[in-house]
Amino acid sequence: MYLTKEKKQEIFEKYGKSNTDTGSPESQIALFSYRISHLTEHLKLNRKDYSTSRSLKMLVGKRRRLLDYLKEKDIEKYRALIKELGIRR
């Protein structure tokens, strides 16, 4: 399994306020980014896996909405998170 309990704890600890902070937009965006990168690698090998392709598109949409929310609430946190995760060039 690619996303273990320990990996989730590590992501939440790094991007959230604590390791149990699973609800903050920053930690959710980081988790979605990790999942998106995993699904992208999967689709490079399995081009015709349409259900995974749909899941990837839905995850990207969720992350986009959360990023828009964070941008409206606190532009500085948004810019820092984008830079740290390397989402934009």
Secondary structure as UniProt FT lines:
FT   HELIX           5..15
FT   TURN            19..20
FT   HELIX           25..45
FT   TURN            47..48
FT   HELIX           50..73
FT   HELIX           75..85
//
